[in-house]
Amino acid sequence: MSSGGPSDDAEDLAAVLCGESFDAREQVKSEAAYELHCRATADSAVDDHPGFVPDGYLAGLGTGTAPLAAELCSAGVWERAGGGYRILDRDALGRCQDLARRLSGEAARVRARIRARDHARAQLMPQMAQAMVVTPPCAACGAPATRIELVAPGQLPAQWEHWPSVARDSFPAAPRARPVVPDR
């Protein structure tokens, strides 16, 4: 079965329905009407309106669905209802609902496994703060030194307190000591 969104789930359900024999298959004359029945039944289960096919759904499938819906109604598989059609094939509808529940449960388990994996990764490899690369000034003349210093996140470069304020202020959000206010 596919692991995509609701449309993929409905395709899986339709494939299950169309692969099995039940009353609607014998009652409907055209293959196109039967395929519409399978697809609409599956979509209704996945889209949380089991047994109902809205007119907008048929319009979204394109032209030519009205005669197929009429064929399904005349065969006794569907009936007209307010704003759409009611699916009368309870066998197919029940099968689709069962499979939709199973797919929903599998999707929930997959999402839970992904969250657990992401949490475990975050525990093993916490988000690292940005390190900085600095070129400390020469103690004698203040010119940039010829060595480069890699400073760990949250730390200050060597001799930071002796750096001129212009150099210290050139680093964005350099860590600053916060004054401790005693409780009164």
C-alpha positions in Angstrom: 0.0 0.0 0.0 1.2 3.5 -0.6 2.2 5.8 2.2 1.2 9.1 0.7 -1.8 11.3 1.5 -5.6 10.6 1.4 -5.7 10.4 -2.4 -3.2 7.5 -2.4 -5.2 5.7 0.4 -8.3 6.0 -1.7 -6.5 4.6 -4.7 -5.5 1.6 -2.6 -9.1 1.1 -1.4 -10.5 1.4 -5.0 -8.0 -1.2 -6.1 -9.2 -3.6 -3.4 -12.8 -3.0 -4.3 -12.3 -3.4 -8.0 -10.3 -6.6 -7.5 -13.1 -8.3 -5.7 -16.6 -9.4 -6.8 -19.8 -8.1 -5.1 -23.3 -7.3 -6.1 -22.6 -3.9 -7.6 -20.3 -5.5 -10.2 -23.2 -7.6 -11.5 -25.8 -4.8 -11.3 -23.8 -2.1 -13.2 -23.5 -2.5 -17.0 -20.5 -0.3 -17.9 -17.0 -0.7 -16.6 -16.6 3.1 -16.3 -19.6 3.3 -14.0 -18.3 0.4 -11.9 -14.8 2.1 -11.6 -16.6 5.4 -10.6 -18.4 3.4 -7.9 -15.2 1.9 -6.6 -13.3 5.2 -6.6 -16.2 7.2 -5.0 -16.8 4.6 -2.4 -13.1 4.5 -1.4 -12.9 8.3 -1.4 -16.0 8.7 0.7 -14.4 6.4 3.4 -11.1 8.1 3.3 -12.5 11.6 3.2 -14.7 11.0 6.3 -18.1 11.1 4.7 -18.6 7.3 4.2 -21.5 6.4 1.9 -22.0 9.9 0.5 -20.7 11.2 -2.9 -21.0 15.0 -3.1 -22.0 16.6 -6.4 -18.8 18.7 -6.1 -16.7 15.4 -6.0 -18.2 14.3 -9.3 -17.8 17.7 -10.9 -14.1 17.6 -9.8 -13.6 14.4 -11.7 -14.5 16.1 -15.0 -17.2 15.7 -17.6 -19.0 12.5 -18.2 -19.7 11.6 -14.6 -23.4 12.6 -14.6 -24.4 9.7 -17.0 -22.3 7.3 -14.9 -24.0 8.4 -11.7 -27.4 8.0 -13.4 -26.4 4.5 -14.4 -25.4 3.7 -10.8 -28.8 5.1 -9.6 -30.8 3.1 -12.1 -28.9 -0.1 -11.1 -29.8 0.5 -7.5 -26.2 1.0 -6.4 -26.6 4.7 -5.6 -29.5 7.0 -4.9 -29.9 10.7 -5.1 -29.5 12.5 -1.8 -29.3 16.2 -0.8 -26.3 17.7 -2.6 -25.0 14.4 -3.9 -25.6 10.6 -3.9 -25.9 8.0 -1.2 -24.0 4.7 -1.8 -26.3 1.8 -1.2 -23.7 -0.9 -1.6 -23.1 -1.6 2.1 -20.7 -4.5 1.4 -18.3 -2.3 -0.5 -18.7 0.6 1.9 -18.0 -1.6 4.9 -14.9 -3.0 3.3 -13.7 0.5 2.5 -14.3 1.8 6.0 -12.4 -1.2 7.5 -9.5 -0.6 5.2 -9.5 3.1 5.8 -9.4 2.6 9.5 -6.5 0.2 9.1 -4.6 2.6 6.9 -5.3 5.4 9.3 -3.9 3.3 12.2 -0.8 2.4 10.2 -0.3 6.1 9.3 -0.5 7.0 13.0 2.0 4.3 13.9 4.4 5.5 11.2 4.1 9.1 12.4 4.8 8.0 16.0 7.9 6.1 14.9 9.1 9.1 13.0 8.6 11.3 16.1 10.4 8.8 18.3 13.3 8.6 15.8 13.6 12.3 15.6 13.5 12.6 19.4 16.2 10.0 19.8 18.4 11.8 17.2 17.9 15.0 19.1 18.9 13.3 22.3 22.0 11.8 20.7 23.0 14.9 18.8 21.6 18.0 20.4 21.3 21.2 18.4 24.8 22.7 18.4 25.3 26.4 19.0 27.2 28.3 16.4 31.0 28.3 16.9 33.1 31.2 15.9 36.4 31.5 14.2 38.5 34.5 15.4 41.8 36.0 14.7 42.9 37.4 18.0 44.7 40.8 18.0 48.4 41.0 18.7 49.0 41.9 22.4 51.8 44.3 21.4 50.4 46.3 18.5 46.7 45.2 18.2 47.0 44.0 14.6 45.3 40.7 13.7 47.4 37.8 14.7 48.6 35.3 12.2 46.9 32.4 14.0 43.2 31.5 13.9 41.4 30.3 17.0 38.3 28.1 16.9 36.1 29.0 19.8 33.6 26.5 21.2 29.9 27.5 21.4 29.2 29.6 24.4 32.9 30.3 25.1 35.0 33.3 24.6 38.3 33.5 22.7 41.6 33.5 24.7 42.4 36.8 26.3 38.9 38.2 25.4 38.9 40.6 28.3 42.1 42.2 26.9 40.7 42.7 23.4 39.9 46.3 22.5 36.2 47.1 22.8 36.0 47.8 19.0 37.2 44.2 18.4 34.8 42.7 21.0 31.9 44.7 19.6 32.5 43.4 16.1 31.3 39.9 17.0 27.5 39.6 16.8 25.8 38.4 20.1 29.1 37.7 21.8 28.3 36.1 25.2 28.1 38.6 28.0 28.1 38.0 31.7 24.8 38.8 33.3 24.8 40.6 36.6 23.5 38.6 39.5 20.7 40.4 41.4 20.5 39.2 45.0 17.0 38.3 46.3 15.6 40.7 48.9 
